[in-house]
Amino acid sequence: MQESTNGCLGLVTGVEIAAAGKTLPPAGGVEGPVEVEVDALMLGRVRLRFERRAYTHRQFAGKFFWNPTHAEVIARLDAASVKDEILERWLRWSEDRADQGDMPTLDTAVRMFFEELLTDCPEKYTHSG
């Protein structure tokens, strides 16, 4: 079995990668890889490496984008330290949705809550390189 070269990137959610990607500088003006540290809900503190890639379609020739290529866990989250905050946020969020008459399915509700949680906590996303 071949060992993975992208670390734990497959375990980091798309919402977390997107939130980290929003903190990056424009890809056209920066050379080389950029690393961002992010608090992933399930993994803990994770360092994401983004590499600059060029578009291959001629319509976008000369334009670049950031592509996540590697992730590594730098610190595990202590479940006891974040449990109460997340539970409190979930209950408040659920009550707000019920008051508005908007009751999505559980899967959609969890996704929406998680996106809002990441939006509310931008200080958890910092550059490191």
Secondary structure, DSSP 8 states (H G I E B T S, - for coil): ----SSBTGGGS-HHHHHHHHTTS--GGG--S-EEEEEEETTTEEEEEEEEEEE--SGGGTT-EEEEEEEEEEEE---HHHHHHHHHHHHHHHHHHHHHTT----HHHHHHHHHHHHHHH-GGG-EE--
